[in-house]
Amino acid sequence: MKTIKKAIIPAAGLGTRFLPATKAMPKEMLPIVDRPTIEYIVEEAIESGIEDIIIVTGKGKRAIEDHFDHNFELEDNLIKKEKFDLLEKVNQASNVDIHYIRQKEPKGLGHAVWCARKFIGDEPFAVLLGDDIVRVQEDKGEKPGLRQLINEFEKTQSSIVGVQQVPENETHRYGVVDPLTVEGRRYKVSNFVEKPKQGTAPSNLAIMGRYVFTPEIFDFLDKQQIGAGGEIQLTDAIQMLNEIQSVYAYDFEGKRYDVGEKLGFVKTTVELALENEEIGEELYKYLVEKVNARNLTY
């Protein structure tokens, strides 16, 4: 039985929604409280059993490589000052074996995944996008989002796309699946549609940035077919793959945080900050004061 040991994390996007902050800083390095976004994604991959990660970067993304590398001067300084708690946090990001490849032109998500084809070789693999952070309740037995998809792959030996339900008025923002049959949380899919026009989506099951693929997906990414937005779309290749072998959708457990747009990023930061032992209580008091003050002005 084949399982998943390799993962691709595309991180070559220009981050235009967060300009001017992303003019010099990769959007994947924007901090949520005290951890960059991409660290949450890497952590999920590792907790899901992934052993080899390749991050597809682009121009101006060197900070990602530096973050996951050792900084001996900083580590030595923390040791001398006996700041061992901070040293542990720093080393959490560097004690991972990560590989990098550059997407030389911003041709779309499908092209970014295709860039890592030689690293993957002829074996199944995972893809995790950085715009979606998935948090699960481990105390209730929930497994990491990607781990849930890997478990389904081990049962079916078929490609699996992670989905969750979204409001119907938001389906135009996502790739959407047209389900044929359902077994528990797993759907057999008729069609995969990239960003359908408002009111035309076949369902409200939206693709949420977690995938497990058989290597045959590269046969269709090789075609470099231009899709929505003038880019090479991963969803188009998934649909073509689905025509020769079943591609399933799985409605995975866990709360998904949309950090790919400003409001979602701020909401995520606030929610995770409220859970932070160091600042959570004081932040809560501050927010209550601000809400009460605003209410008094109406």
Secondary structure, 3 states (H helix, E strand, C coil): CCCCCEEEEECCCCCHHHCCHHHCCCHHHCEECCEEHHHHHHHHHHHCCCCEEEEEECCCCHHHHHHCCCCHHHHHHHHHCCCHHHHHHHHHHHCCCEEEEECCCCCCHHHHHHCCHHHHCCCCEEEECCCEEEECCHHHCCCCHHHHHHHHHHHHCCEEEEEEECCHHHHHHCEEEEEEEEECCEEEEEEEEECCCCCCCCCCEEEEEEEEECCCHHHHHCCCCCCHHHCCCHHHHHHHHHCCCCEEEEECCCEEEECCCHHHHHHHHHHHHHCCCCCHHHHHHHHHHHHHHHHHCC
